[in-house]
Structure formats: C-alpha cells, structure tokens
C-alpha cells in the first residue's frame, strides 16, 4: 500500500486518497522536517514555492505535489503519474 503524507487542512484530499486505497498521514505545514524521518511514497502540500518543493523532493526521494488549485482527483492523477 502506498503511504502518502498530506498537509494538515487538506481533508478532502486525504479522504479521497483513503477512498482510493492509499495509507494517508496528516503532516503539519513544516512537512519537510517530518518527511525526512518517514518513508512516504508522495507528499501533498499547498502554498509552497517551487524551490522549497525541489528541496523536499531531493531530501525525501518522494514526489512532492503542490495541491494549490487542484482537485483531489487531479492530485490522485499526479501521484499515479509519479509511479509510471
């Protein structure tokens, strides 16, 4: 089962991903620190700069998705594309 970190406050995204069979954990805004200590398959955040996202992707090895303006379905698609 894929383990996804979702930023606190993105409840519709969390619920949708759980409905799709993902294991979802809520992380605080400072997910960078939390994600370094966990083995996530993807990280979903909102309001981050692209430079910050690049740093997280390098540090965790997991794709980082900026959920700003995206529907839960679009985020799900992004996660699935990361595994093709």
Backbone bond lengths (Angstrom), bond angles and torsions (degrees), N, CA, C in turn:
res aa  C-N    CA-C-N  psi(-1)  N-CA   C-N-CA  omega(-1)  CA-C   N-CA-C  phi
1 X - - - 1.451 - - 1.532 108.22 -
2 X 1.308 116.13 135.15 1.457 121.12 179.19 1.526 109.62 -75.05
3 X 1.334 115.33 138.73 1.466 122.21 -179.34 1.527 108.09 -107.84
4 X 1.327 116.01 118.18 1.455 122.32 -175.28 1.523 109.93 -117.05
5 X 1.328 116.33 133.35 1.470 121.64 173.28 1.520 107.52 -95.33
6 X 1.319 116.76 129.30 1.462 122.24 179.25 1.523 108.22 -124.07
7 X 1.324 115.63 130.25 1.461 120.70 -179.43 1.519 110.95 -60.21
8 X 1.321 115.23 138.59 1.460 121.49 177.43 1.529 109.31 -53.58
9 X 1.317 116.41 136.63 1.456 121.73 -179.72 1.527 113.33 101.37
10 X 1.324 116.67 -9.67 1.467 120.66 177.99 1.529 109.87 -100.92
11 X 1.322 114.88 50.29 1.467 121.61 -174.90 1.529 113.41 -56.43
12 X 1.349 119.64 -43.71 1.474 117.58 178.93 1.530 112.65 -60.93
13 X 1.314 116.78 -35.46 1.469 120.77 177.48 1.523 109.60 -67.06
14 X 1.319 116.49 -46.74 1.458 121.11 178.98 1.525 110.81 -56.79
15 X 1.324 116.52 -49.18 1.465 120.89 -178.09 1.527 111.60 -63.00
16 X 1.330 116.36 -41.83 1.464 120.15 -179.23 1.531 110.29 -63.82
17 X 1.323 116.91 -45.99 1.462 120.06 -179.21 1.523 111.72 -64.51
18 X 1.332 116.97 -37.64 1.466 120.30 175.76 1.524 110.42 -62.96
19 X 1.335 116.50 -40.68 1.462 120.46 178.08 1.530 111.89 -63.36
20 X 1.333 116.25 -26.00 1.466 121.12 179.32 1.532 112.21 -87.32
21 X 1.336 116.81 1.19 1.452 121.05 174.99 1.520 115.85 97.87
22 X 1.335 117.56 8.34 1.461 120.26 178.28 1.526 110.59 -85.14
23 X 1.334 115.54 149.82 1.462 121.30 169.32 1.524 105.57 -85.64
24 X 1.325 117.89 121.90 1.463 121.70 -174.48 1.519 109.80 -120.41
25 X 1.340 114.86 132.82 1.457 121.02 174.53 1.519 108.51 -119.65
26 X 1.326 116.14 139.15 1.457 121.83 176.89 1.523 108.90 -85.25
27 X 1.336 115.52 133.96 1.468 120.56 176.94 1.520 108.64 -123.59
28 X 1.316 116.20 154.42 1.456 121.70 178.48 1.526 109.72 -73.01
29 X 1.319 116.16 177.26 1.456 121.64 -178.50 1.524 111.20 -57.40
30 X 1.325 117.95 -35.53 1.455 121.74 179.35 1.527 109.61 -85.73
31 X 1.306 115.63 59.75 1.456 120.99 -177.37 1.524 112.07 -68.25
32 X 1.317 117.83 -21.09 1.455 120.97 179.68 1.526 110.30 -55.62
33 X 1.320 116.51 -49.43 1.464 120.91 -179.29 1.521 110.50 -65.15
34 X 1.316 116.45 -45.09 1.463 120.06 -179.18 1.523 111.50 -64.97
35 X 1.328 116.62 -42.01 1.461 121.00 -174.56 1.522 111.77 -67.28
36 X 1.316 117.73 -28.31 1.456 120.13 178.51 1.521 111.56 -64.50
37 X 1.321 116.45 -27.41 1.459 120.98 -176.30 1.520 113.23 -97.35
38 X 1.304 117.34 3.31 1.460 121.67 -177.79 1.522 109.76 -125.75
39 X 1.305 115.92 164.59 1.454 121.78 179.22 1.528 109.15 -109.71
40 X 1.337 116.00 76.77 1.453 121.07 -179.24 1.522 110.64 -90.19
41 X 1.315 116.00 147.43 1.460 121.43 174.91 1.519 111.30 -85.43
42 X 1.330 117.35 -23.17 1.467 122.73 175.49 1.518 108.07 -161.11
43 X 1.343 114.86 156.81 1.455 121.58 178.80 1.519 107.69 -128.44
44 X 1.330 116.77 128.74 1.466 122.02 -179.36 1.514 108.25 -113.66
45 X 1.336 115.58 118.85 1.462 122.85 -179.03 1.516 109.24 -130.45
46 X 1.315 115.83 170.23 1.451 120.50 174.27 1.523 109.26 -139.02
47 X 1.331 115.75 148.20 1.456 120.91 176.46 1.505 115.27 77.15
48 X 1.312 118.33 18.60 1.458 121.64 179.72 1.521 110.32 -95.30
49 X 1.317 116.75 152.82 1.457 120.45 173.96 1.516 109.44 -80.65
50 X 1.306 117.65 157.94 1.462 120.77 -178.93 1.523 110.97 -65.30
51 X 1.331 119.00 -33.30 1.462 121.00 177.76 1.524 110.24 -63.63
52 X 1.337 116.35 -43.36 1.461 120.45 179.88 1.525 109.77 -63.74
53 X 1.342 116.12 -41.77 1.452 119.44 179.30 1.519 110.77 -63.14
54 X 1.318 117.62 -39.75 1.454 121.15 178.36 1.512 111.51 -60.92
55 X 1.325 116.80 -40.42 1.456 121.06 178.03 1.523 110.18 -62.38
56 X 1.318 116.73 -43.34 1.462 119.42 -178.22 1.511 111.02 -65.79
57 X 1.327 116.43 -41.43 1.451 119.90 -178.56 1.528 109.98 -60.28
58 X 1.319 116.66 -41.44 1.456 121.22 179.44 1.522 110.72 -68.12
59 X 1.309 116.98 -42.74 1.466 120.74 -174.88 1.523 112.23 -71.35
60 X 1.312 118.12 -34.82 1.455 120.09 -174.09 1.513 112.95 -101.21
61 X 1.320 117.56 -24.53 1.449 120.68 -174.56 1.518 112.35 78.49
62 X 1.317 117.22 -1.80 1.465 121.86 -179.83 1.520 109.62 -100.50
63 X 1.341 117.40 145.01 1.461 118.61 175.02 1.525 110.15 -63.75
64 X 1.321 115.51 139.49 1.459 121.69 178.60 1.523 107.05 -112.67
65 X 1.317 115.93 125.17 1.459 121.62 -176.42 1.512 109.45 -110.94
66 X 1.334 116.17 124.14 1.459 121.59 174.86 1.520 107.25 -85.03
67 X 1.320 116.26 109.57 1.462 122.42 -173.62 1.525 113.45 -80.65
68 X 1.316 117.92 0.60 1.465 121.24 -176.88 1.523 110.39 -55.82
69 X 1.326 116.20 120.60 1.461 122.28 176.82 1.517 115.31 74.97
70 X 1.322 117.62 8.48 1.467 120.87 -178.73 1.527 111.11 -105.11
71 X 1.313 115.31 149.01 1.463 120.98 174.35 1.530 108.63 -82.95
72 X 1.319 117.94 161.69 1.468 119.68 175.02 1.536 112.11 -56.30
73 X 1.327 116.93 -35.65 1.458 120.82 179.25 1.527 111.10 -65.50
74 X 1.334 116.97 -40.58 1.464 120.88 179.09 1.531 111.04 -66.70
75 X 1.312 116.59 -37.57 1.463 121.10 177.69 1.526 109.70 -65.73
76 X 1.312 116.61 -43.00 1.463 121.80 176.11 1.527 110.63 -56.44
77 X 1.340 116.36 -44.45 1.475 121.24 177.85 1.524 110.58 -60.36
78 X 1.340 116.97 -44.10 1.459 121.27 179.96 1.531 110.90 -60.90
79 X 1.312 116.51 -42.63 1.465 120.18 178.61 1.519 110.43 -62.19
80 X 1.327 116.69 -45.18 1.460 120.29 -179.75 1.517 111.92 -64.79
81 X 1.326 117.92 -37.01 1.469 121.31 178.48 1.529 110.80 -64.83
82 X 1.302 116.90 -31.63 1.464 120.99 -178.70 1.533 110.88 -66.21
83 X 1.322 117.55 -18.64 1.462 120.76 -177.46 1.522 114.08 -105.17
84 X 1.330 117.61 7.30 1.475 119.70 179.56 1.502 111.64 -80.02
